[in-house]
């Protein structure tokens, strides 16, 4: 009887010690802040703009991203409002000077956020997937971006640095 009681007590103590670690691993990072692309640390190529600034507000499952992108001499601003609940979120974005409807689904995989966006363009259906993760210092936002456009597949790694 005493041995069983001690084993149960030890198991309960162990579970209390392990559960906070499991909860900490499952917690999602907060991406709030102003993030500026670091060209020197980012890949070059068609998916990498000349410059990009993301102003992110995150509260609970809500994410609002104001994007300012300079690419090929054209400055584009957009606001995306999303939920990280796995539902489809609809926004408008500018592509090639045209306003397009964008549908996005955001999901968490531990500390990584996946943003899968799709749109119908003049050239056909386009799908872009961004995987967001904070760097170990918490001051770098690592973005792995892949895009499937009609007849083309591309990928790039972007690094953004938190201002302030």
TIDRENGU-619030 format. One record per residue (C-alpha): y, x, z. Coordinates in Angstrom, 3 decimals, always signed. Example, Ala and Ser with C-alpha at 12.3 -4.5 7.8 and 13.67 -1.06 7.14 Angstrom:
! residues 2
<atom><c2>-4.500</c2><c1>+12.300</c1><c3>+7.800</c3></atom>
<atom><c2>-1.060</c2><c1>+13.670</c1><c3>+7.140</c3></atom>
//
This chain:
! residues 164
<atom><c2>+0.000</c2><c1>+0.000</c1><c3>+0.000</c3></atom>
<atom><c2>+2.456</c2><c1>+2.783</c1><c3>+0.948</c3></atom>
<atom><c2>+1.603</c2><c1>+4.728</c1><c3>-2.229</c3></atom>
<atom><c2>+2.227</c2><c1>+1.681</c1><c3>-4.417</c3></atom>
<atom><c2>+5.544</c2><c1>+1.072</c1><c3>-2.649</c3></atom>
<atom><c2>+6.562</c2><c1>+4.706</c1><c3>-3.166</c3></atom>
<atom><c2>+5.589</c2><c1>+4.598</c1><c3>-6.849</c3></atom>
<atom><c2>+7.624</c2><c1>+1.401</c1><c3>-7.360</c3></atom>
<atom><c2>+10.583</c2><c1>+2.931</c1><c3>-5.527</c3></atom>
<atom><c2>+10.345</c2><c1>+6.111</c1><c3>-7.624</c3></atom>
<atom><c2>+10.106</c2><c1>+4.069</c1><c3>-10.850</c3></atom>
<atom><c2>+13.136</c2><c1>+1.968</c1><c3>-9.871</c3></atom>
<atom><c2>+15.134</c2><c1>+5.093</c1><c3>-9.011</c3></atom>
<atom><c2>+14.169</c2><c1>+6.746</c1><c3>-12.296</c3></atom>
<atom><c2>+15.128</c2><c1>+3.674</c1><c3>-14.320</c3></atom>
<atom><c2>+18.545</c2><c1>+3.563</c1><c3>-12.627</c3></atom>
<atom><c2>+19.070</c2><c1>+7.225</c1><c3>-13.479</c3></atom>
<atom><c2>+18.013</c2><c1>+6.805</c1><c3>-17.128</c3></atom>
<atom><c2>+19.709</c2><c1>+3.477</c1><c3>-17.967</c3></atom>
<atom><c2>+23.306</c2><c1>+4.754</c1><c3>-17.785</c3></atom>
<atom><c2>+22.397</c2><c1>+7.490</c1><c3>-20.292</c3></atom>
<atom><c2>+20.869</c2><c1>+4.937</c1><c3>-22.643</c3></atom>
<atom><c2>+23.957</c2><c1>+2.720</c1><c3>-22.308</c3></atom>
<atom><c2>+26.269</c2><c1>+5.703</c1><c3>-23.017</c3></atom>
<atom><c2>+24.310</c2><c1>+6.557</c1><c3>-26.175</c3></atom>
<atom><c2>+24.517</c2><c1>+2.964</c1><c3>-27.382</c3></atom>
<atom><c2>+28.279</c2><c1>+2.706</c1><c3>-26.813</c3></atom>
<atom><c2>+30.415</c2><c1>+2.631</c1><c3>-29.933</c3></atom>
<atom><c2>+33.333</c2><c1>+5.017</c1><c3>-30.323</c3></atom>
<atom><c2>+36.873</c2><c1>+3.714</c1><c3>-30.599</c3></atom>
<atom><c2>+38.480</c2><c1>+4.885</c1><c3>-33.847</c3></atom>
<atom><c2>+41.999</c2><c1>+3.719</c1><c3>-32.890</c3></atom>
<atom><c2>+44.816</c2><c1>+6.044</c1><c3>-33.887</c3></atom>
<atom><c2>+46.556</c2><c1>+7.582</c1><c3>-36.869</c3></atom>
<atom><c2>+44.249</c2><c1>+9.744</c1><c3>-38.982</c3></atom>
<atom><c2>+45.415</c2><c1>+12.091</c1><c3>-41.758</c3></atom>
<atom><c2>+43.037</c2><c1>+13.572</c1><c3>-44.329</c3></atom>
<atom><c2>+42.545</c2><c1>+17.332</c1><c3>-44.082</c3></atom>
<atom><c2>+42.249</c2><c1>+18.416</c1><c3>-47.744</c3></atom>
<atom><c2>+41.015</c2><c1>+21.885</c1><c3>-46.820</c3></atom>
<atom><c2>+38.021</c2><c1>+20.466</c1><c3>-44.919</c3></atom>
<atom><c2>+37.289</c2><c1>+17.602</c1><c3>-47.339</c3></atom>
<atom><c2>+35.257</c2><c1>+17.735</c1><c3>-50.544</c3></atom>
<atom><c2>+37.092</c2><c1>+17.740</c1><c3>-53.845</c3></atom>
<atom><c2>+36.255</c2><c1>+15.262</c1><c3>-56.586</c3></atom>
<atom><c2>+36.882</c2><c1>+11.762</c1><c3>-57.864</c3></atom>
<atom><c2>+36.402</c2><c1>+10.083</c1><c3>-54.472</c3></atom>
<atom><c2>+38.855</c2><c1>+12.389</c1><c3>-52.703</c3></atom>
<atom><c2>+42.487</c2><c1>+11.276</c1><c3>-52.959</c3></atom>
<atom><c2>+45.429</c2><c1>+13.667</c1><c3>-52.952</c3></atom>
<atom><c2>+46.318</c2><c1>+12.380</c1><c3>-49.480</c3></atom>
<atom><c2>+45.214</c2><c1>+9.571</c1><c3>-47.196</c3></atom>
<atom><c2>+46.447</c2><c1>+8.217</c1><c3>-43.885</c3></atom>
<atom><c2>+44.535</c2><c1>+5.584</c1><c3>-41.910</c3></atom>
<atom><c2>+46.178</c2><c1>+3.748</c1><c3>-39.029</c3></atom>
<atom><c2>+43.344</c2><c1>+2.116</c1><c3>-37.127</c3></atom>
<atom><c2>+43.535</c2><c1>-0.511</c1><c3>-34.402</c3></atom>
<atom><c2>+40.197</c2><c1>-1.284</c1><c3>-32.788</c3></atom>
<atom><c2>+39.614</c2><c1>-3.824</c1><c3>-30.054</c3></atom>
<atom><c2>+36.131</c2><c1>-5.071</c1><c3>-29.247</c3></atom>
<atom><c2>+34.498</c2><c1>-6.063</c1><c3>-32.550</c3></atom>
<atom><c2>+37.838</c2><c1>-6.234</c1><c3>-34.382</c3></atom>
<atom><c2>+39.054</c2><c1>-3.438</c1><c3>-36.654</c3></atom>
<atom><c2>+42.362</c2><c1>-3.379</c1><c3>-38.559</c3></atom>
<atom><c2>+42.961</c2><c1>-0.465</c1><c3>-40.914</c3></atom>
<atom><c2>+46.276</c2><c1>+0.207</c1><c3>-42.652</c3></atom>
<atom><c2>+45.583</c2><c1>+2.632</c1><c3>-45.490</c3></atom>
<atom><c2>+48.096</c2><c1>+4.714</c1><c3>-47.392</c3></atom>
<atom><c2>+46.555</c2><c1>+6.646</c1><c3>-50.255</c3></atom>
<atom><c2>+48.173</c2><c1>+8.954</c1><c3>-52.805</c3></atom>
<atom><c2>+45.996</c2><c1>+9.500</c1><c3>-55.851</c3></atom>
<atom><c2>+47.003</c2><c1>+10.673</c1><c3>-59.323</c3></atom>
<atom><c2>+50.672</c2><c1>+10.349</c1><c3>-58.349</c3></atom>
<atom><c2>+50.304</c2><c1>+6.681</c1><c3>-57.351</c3></atom>
<atom><c2>+50.891</c2><c1>+5.667</c1><c3>-53.725</c3></atom>
<atom><c2>+48.847</c2><c1>+2.634</c1><c3>-52.633</c3></atom>
<atom><c2>+49.056</c2><c1>+0.752</c1><c3>-49.343</c3></atom>
<atom><c2>+46.621</c2><c1>-1.849</c1><c3>-48.079</c3></atom>
<atom><c2>+45.553</c2><c1>-3.533</c1><c3>-44.879</c3></atom>
<atom><c2>+41.919</c2><c1>-4.292</c1><c3>-44.191</c3></atom>
<atom><c2>+40.948</c2><c1>-6.624</c1><c3>-41.353</c3></atom>
<atom><c2>+37.297</c2><c1>-6.482</c1><c3>-40.401</c3></atom>
<atom><c2>+34.803</c2><c1>-7.357</c1><c3>-37.716</c3></atom>
<atom><c2>+31.951</c2><c1>-5.035</c1><c3>-36.779</c3></atom>
<atom><c2>+29.628</c2><c1>-8.011</c1><c3>-36.376</c3></atom>
<atom><c2>+27.587</c2><c1>-7.688</c1><c3>-39.587</c3></atom>
<atom><c2>+29.314</c2><c1>-10.655</c1><c3>-41.238</c3></atom>
<atom><c2>+31.093</c2><c1>-10.563</c1><c3>-44.620</c3></atom>
<atom><c2>+34.848</c2><c1>-9.921</c1><c3>-44.338</c3></atom>
<atom><c2>+37.151</c2><c1>-10.545</c1><c3>-47.318</c3></atom>
<atom><c2>+40.330</c2><c1>-8.621</c1><c3>-48.047</c3></atom>
<atom><c2>+42.512</c2><c1>-7.701</c1><c3>-51.017</c3></atom>
<atom><c2>+42.981</c2><c1>-4.143</c1><c3>-52.219</c3></atom>
<atom><c2>+44.751</c2><c1>-2.479</c1><c3>-55.121</c3></atom>
<atom><c2>+42.677</c2><c1>-0.635</c1><c3>-57.695</c3></atom>
<atom><c2>+44.209</c2><c1>+0.746</c1><c3>-60.856</c3></atom>
<atom><c2>+47.394</c2><c1>-1.220</c1><c3>-60.184</c3></atom>
<atom><c2>+45.457</c2><c1>-4.496</c1><c3>-59.950</c3></atom>
<atom><c2>+44.827</c2><c1>-6.589</c1><c3>-56.855</c3></atom>
<atom><c2>+41.099</c2><c1>-7.166</c1><c3>-56.341</c3></atom>
<atom><c2>+39.027</c2><c1>-9.129</c1><c3>-53.845</c3></atom>
<atom><c2>+36.887</c2><c1>-6.895</c1><c3>-51.644</c3></atom>
<atom><c2>+33.971</c2><c1>-8.107</c1><c3>-49.517</c3></atom>
<atom><c2>+32.898</c2><c1>-5.797</c1><c3>-46.686</c3></atom>
<atom><c2>+30.114</c2><c1>-5.754</c1><c3>-44.111</c3></atom>
<atom><c2>+30.418</c2><c1>-3.429</c1><c3>-41.101</c3></atom>
<atom><c2>+27.458</c2><c1>-2.458</c1><c3>-38.944</c3></atom>
<atom><c2>+26.838</c2><c1>+0.042</c1><c3>-36.162</c3></atom>
<atom><c2>+23.991</c2><c1>+2.538</c1><c3>-35.980</c3></atom>
<atom><c2>+24.595</c2><c1>+4.045</c1><c3>-32.534</c3></atom>
<atom><c2>+27.909</c2><c1>+5.933</c1><c3>-32.696</c3></atom>
<atom><c2>+28.162</c2><c1>+5.660</c1><c3>-36.518</c3></atom>
<atom><c2>+29.936</c2><c1>+2.821</c1><c3>-38.304</c3></atom>
<atom><c2>+28.820</c2><c1>+1.816</c1><c3>-41.800</c3></atom>
<atom><c2>+31.323</c2><c1>+0.007</c1><c3>-44.013</c3></atom>
<atom><c2>+29.765</c2><c1>-1.401</c1><c3>-47.203</c3></atom>
<atom><c2>+32.350</c2><c1>-2.881</c1><c3>-49.558</c3></atom>
<atom><c2>+31.844</c2><c1>-4.543</c1><c3>-52.912</c3></atom>
<atom><c2>+34.219</c2><c1>-5.806</c1><c3>-55.584</c3></atom>
<atom><c2>+34.215</c2><c1>-7.094</c1><c3>-59.122</c3></atom>
<atom><c2>+36.416</c2><c1>-4.891</c1><c3>-61.289</c3></atom>
<atom><c2>+37.370</c2><c1>-5.007</c1><c3>-64.960</c3></atom>
<atom><c2>+34.694</c2><c1>-2.355</c1><c3>-65.557</c3></atom>
<atom><c2>+32.017</c2><c1>-4.268</c1><c3>-63.601</c3></atom>
<atom><c2>+30.642</c2><c1>-4.457</c1><c3>-60.075</c3></atom>
<atom><c2>+31.593</c2><c1>-1.655</c1><c3>-57.692</c3></atom>
<atom><c2>+30.040</c2><c1>-0.819</c1><c3>-54.316</c3></atom>
<atom><c2>+31.454</c2><c1>+1.731</c1><c3>-51.882</c3></atom>
<atom><c2>+29.774</c2><c1>+2.750</c1><c3>-48.638</c3></atom>
<atom><c2>+31.595</c2><c1>+4.714</c1><c3>-45.944</c3></atom>
<atom><c2>+29.812</c2><c1>+6.155</c1><c3>-42.910</c3></atom>
<atom><c2>+32.274</c2><c1>+6.917</c1><c3>-40.112</c3></atom>
<atom><c2>+31.590</c2><c1>+9.206</c1><c3>-37.168</c3></atom>
<atom><c2>+33.828</c2><c1>+11.012</c1><c3>-34.721</c3></atom>
<atom><c2>+33.523</c2><c1>+14.789</c1><c3>-34.614</c3></atom>
<atom><c2>+32.389</c2><c1>+16.376</c1><c3>-31.334</c3></atom>
<atom><c2>+36.021</c2><c1>+16.998</c1><c3>-30.326</c3></atom>
<atom><c2>+36.964</c2><c1>+13.317</c1><c3>-30.797</c3></atom>
<atom><c2>+39.925</c2><c1>+14.435</c1><c3>-32.905</c3></atom>
<atom><c2>+38.140</c2><c1>+14.506</c1><c3>-36.262</c3></atom>
<atom><c2>+36.950</c2><c1>+11.464</c1><c3>-38.189</c3></atom>
<atom><c2>+34.101</c2><c1>+12.383</c1><c3>-40.493</c3></atom>
<atom><c2>+33.666</c2><c1>+10.018</c1><c3>-43.456</c3></atom>
<atom><c2>+30.744</c2><c1>+10.241</c1><c3>-45.850</c3></atom>
<atom><c2>+31.700</c2><c1>+8.124</c1><c3>-48.852</c3></atom>
<atom><c2>+29.436</c2><c1>+7.073</c1><c3>-51.688</c3></atom>
<atom><c2>+30.305</c2><c1>+4.822</c1><c3>-54.605</c3></atom>
<atom><c2>+28.284</c2><c1>+3.081</c1><c3>-57.249</c3></atom>
<atom><c2>+30.445</c2><c1>+2.134</c1><c3>-60.186</c3></atom>
<atom><c2>+29.225</c2><c1>+0.921</c1><c3>-63.575</c3></atom>
<atom><c2>+27.335</c2><c1>+3.915</c1><c3>-64.995</c3></atom>
<atom><c2>+28.477</c2><c1>+6.311</c1><c3>-62.260</c3></atom>
<atom><c2>+27.368</c2><c1>+7.356</c1><c3>-58.790</c3></atom>
<atom><c2>+29.578</c2><c1>+9.618</c1><c3>-56.675</c3></atom>
<atom><c2>+29.689</c2><c1>+10.937</c1><c3>-53.133</c3></atom>
<atom><c2>+32.151</c2><c1>+12.926</c1><c3>-51.014</c3></atom>
<atom><c2>+32.679</c2><c1>+14.020</c1><c3>-47.428</c3></atom>
<atom><c2>+36.177</c2><c1>+13.495</c1><c3>-46.079</c3></atom>
<atom><c2>+37.595</c2><c1>+14.865</c1><c3>-42.843</c3></atom>
<atom><c2>+40.557</c2><c1>+13.184</c1><c3>-41.176</c3></atom>
<atom><c2>+42.429</c2><c1>+14.628</c1><c3>-38.201</c3></atom>
<atom><c2>+43.926</c2><c1>+12.488</c1><c3>-35.453</c3></atom>
<atom><c2>+47.689</c2><c1>+12.790</c1><c3>-35.085</c3></atom>
<atom><c2>+49.221</c2><c1>+13.082</c1><c3>-31.650</c3></atom>
//
